[in-house]
């Protein structure tokens, strides 16, 4: 996944979710396993991130 928008002006819960996903600033990327708890966090901040999935089934 990649952060495409700033967390400034968003609620503290959204900023915390980005931090938990390992994203701190625009352009940061992270690869995480495809698990329900990760999918739930991604669903909370779809307006701030861009998600792609690679062949191994991990969220990229």
N, CA and C of each residue as an Amber inpcrd file, in Angstrom:
protein
   180
   0.8400000  -1.1630000   0.0000000   0.0000000   0.0000000   0.0000000
   0.8850000   1.2260000   0.0000000   0.3110000   2.3410000  -0.4280000
   1.0620000   3.5890000  -0.5090000   0.1710000   4.7150000  -0.0240000
   0.7270000   5.6080000   0.7800000  -0.0330000   6.7620000   1.2460000
  -0.0200000   7.8160000   0.1510000  -1.2120000   8.2730000  -0.2640000
  -1.3130000   9.2320000  -1.3550000  -1.8370000  10.5900000  -0.9080000
  -2.4040000  10.6770000   0.3030000  -2.8950000  11.9540000   0.8180000
  -2.4090000  12.1480000   2.2370000  -2.3260000  13.3880000   2.6470000
  -1.8420000  13.7290000   3.9740000  -2.8800000  13.4000000   5.0450000
  -2.3870000  13.1260000   6.2390000  -3.2650000  12.8490000   7.3720000
  -3.6560000  14.1290000   8.1100000  -3.0760000  15.2520000   7.7210000
  -3.3950000  16.5280000   8.3610000  -4.8670000  16.8390000   8.1330000
  -5.5560000  17.2250000   9.1860000  -6.9670000  17.5610000   9.0890000
  -7.8890000  16.3700000   9.2580000  -7.3350000  15.1810000   9.3850000
  -8.1440000  13.9850000   9.6140000  -8.2730000  13.7320000  11.1070000
  -9.2150000  12.9020000  11.4600000  -9.4300000  12.5770000  12.8650000
  -8.2410000  11.8050000  13.4240000  -8.0010000  11.9300000  14.7220000
  -6.8790000  11.2150000  15.3470000  -6.9220000   9.7060000  15.1230000
  -8.1150000   9.1140000  15.0570000  -8.2200000   7.6700000  14.8010000
  -7.6540000   7.3160000  13.4310000  -7.9300000   8.1580000  12.4300000
  -7.3960000   7.9040000  11.0900000  -5.8830000   8.0470000  11.0700000
  -5.3650000   9.0490000  11.7610000  -3.9130000   9.2290000  11.8240000
  -3.2640000   8.0460000  12.5260000  -3.8900000   7.5560000  13.5830000
  -3.3730000   6.3920000  14.2970000  -3.3980000   5.1360000  13.4480000
  -4.4310000   4.9970000  12.6400000  -4.5240000   3.8410000  11.7480000
  -3.3980000   3.8600000  10.7280000  -3.0980000   5.0310000  10.1720000
  -1.9820000   5.1370000   9.2280000  -0.6730000   4.7510000   9.9010000
  -0.4720000   5.2150000  11.1300000   0.7470000   4.8690000  11.8660000
   0.8290000   3.3650000  12.0910000  -0.2910000   2.7510000  12.4400000
  -0.3120000   1.3060000  12.6790000  -0.0110000   0.5240000  11.3960000
  -0.3430000   1.0990000  10.2590000  -0.0500000   0.4680000   8.9730000
   1.3850000   0.7310000   8.5270000   2.1080000   1.5490000   9.2800000
   3.5030000   1.8350000   8.9530000   3.6750000   2.9710000   7.9680000
   2.6740000   3.8320000   7.8510000   2.7300000   4.9640000   6.9290000
   2.8040000   6.2570000   7.7300000   3.7710000   7.1110000   7.4050000
   3.9560000   8.3440000   8.1590000   3.7960000   9.6020000   7.3120000
   4.1520000   9.5310000   6.0280000   4.0510000  10.7110000   5.1700000
   3.6650000  10.2940000   3.7540000   3.2890000  11.2700000   2.9440000
   2.8650000  10.9960000   1.5720000   3.9980000  10.3050000   0.8190000
   3.6600000   9.2510000   0.1050000   4.6400000   8.5110000  -0.6780000
   5.2270000   7.3170000   0.0470000   4.9990000   7.1990000   1.3540000
   5.4800000   6.0280000   2.0930000   4.7730000   4.7800000   1.5840000
   5.5110000   3.6770000   1.5190000   4.9310000   2.4060000   1.0930000
   5.2190000   1.3430000   2.1370000   4.3980000   0.3170000   2.1490000
   4.5750000  -0.7820000   3.0850000   3.9090000  -2.0240000   2.4980000
   4.4940000  -3.1810000   2.7750000   3.9240000  -4.4560000   2.3470000
   3.5400000  -5.2180000   3.6040000   2.2790000  -5.6070000   3.7020000
   1.7660000  -6.3060000   4.8760000   1.0560000  -7.5840000   4.4450000
   0.9580000  -8.5700000   5.3520000   0.2330000  -9.8040000   5.0160000
  -1.2650000  -9.5400000   4.8640000  -1.9120000 -10.3760000   4.0930000
  -3.3490000 -10.2400000   3.8520000  -4.1020000 -10.9430000   4.9730000
  -4.4120000 -10.1830000   6.0260000  -5.1330000 -10.7140000   7.1870000
  -6.3570000  -9.8440000   7.4420000  -7.3720000 -10.3900000   8.1000000
  -8.6010000  -9.6260000   8.3370000  -8.3730000  -8.3210000   9.0970000
  -7.4840000  -8.3210000  10.0800000  -7.2580000  -7.0960000  10.8510000
  -6.5870000  -6.0110000  10.0060000  -5.7410000  -6.4110000   9.0800000
  -5.1080000  -5.4440000   8.1730000  -6.1530000  -4.9050000   7.2010000
  -6.9950000  -5.7890000   6.6680000  -8.0700000  -5.3650000   5.7560000
  -9.0040000  -4.3680000   6.4400000  -9.2820000  -4.5930000   7.7210000
 -10.1330000  -3.6750000   8.4710000  -9.5130000  -2.2980000   8.6010000
  -8.2050000  -2.2550000   8.8590000  -7.5160000  -0.9680000   8.9600000
  -7.5150000  -0.2510000   7.6090000  -7.3250000  -1.0080000   6.5300000
  -7.3360000  -0.4050000   5.1960000  -8.7120000   0.1820000   4.8770000
  -9.7590000  -0.4720000   5.3490000 -11.1190000  -0.0090000   5.0930000
 -11.4270000   1.2940000   5.8210000 -10.6860000   1.6070000   6.8760000
 -10.9130000   2.8360000   7.6330000 -10.3300000   4.0690000   6.9440000
  -9.3020000   3.8780000   6.1040000  -8.6300000   5.0340000   5.5000000
  -8.4820000   4.9130000   3.9740000  -9.5330000   4.5020000   3.2530000
  -9.3770000   4.3220000   1.8030000  -9.1250000   5.6340000   1.0660000
  -9.5250000   6.7570000   1.6590000  -9.3480000   8.0570000   1.0260000
  -7.9160000   8.5770000   1.1520000  -7.0780000   7.8990000   1.9490000
  -5.7030000   8.3530000   2.1660000  -4.6610000   7.4350000   1.5440000
  -5.0680000   6.2300000   1.1310000  -4.0930000   5.2490000   0.6550000
  -4.4910000   4.6760000  -0.6990000  -3.5260000   4.0280000  -1.3200000
  -3.7350000   3.2980000  -2.5720000  -3.2470000   1.8760000  -2.3200000
  -4.1060000   0.8940000  -2.5620000  -3.7780000  -0.4960000  -2.2460000
  -3.6640000  -1.3070000  -3.5290000  -2.6010000  -2.1060000  -3.6050000
  -2.4480000  -3.0730000  -4.6890000  -2.1430000  -4.4210000  -4.0570000
  -2.4160000  -5.4890000  -4.7790000  -2.1760000  -6.8290000  -4.2510000
  -1.1910000  -7.5380000  -5.1660000  -0.1590000  -8.1500000  -4.5740000
   0.8180000  -8.8620000  -5.4040000   0.4450000 -10.3370000  -5.5170000
   1.2090000 -11.1000000  -6.2580000   0.8750000 -12.4870000  -6.5890000
   0.8270000 -13.4030000  -5.3730000   1.6180000 -13.1160000  -4.3370000
   1.6460000 -13.9880000  -3.1590000   0.4390000 -13.7850000  -2.2540000
  -0.4130000 -12.8110000  -2.5700000  -1.6000000 -12.5800000  -1.7660000
  -1.3750000 -11.6140000  -0.6220000  -0.2180000 -10.9680000  -0.5910000
   0.0080000  -9.9760000   0.4530000  -0.4200000  -8.6170000  -0.0590000
  -0.8530000  -7.7730000   0.8420000  -1.2810000  -6.4330000   0.4740000
  -0.0370000  -5.5980000   0.2640000   0.0530000  -5.0000000  -0.9080000
   1.2480000  -4.2220000  -1.2330000   0.9210000  -2.7520000  -1.2500000
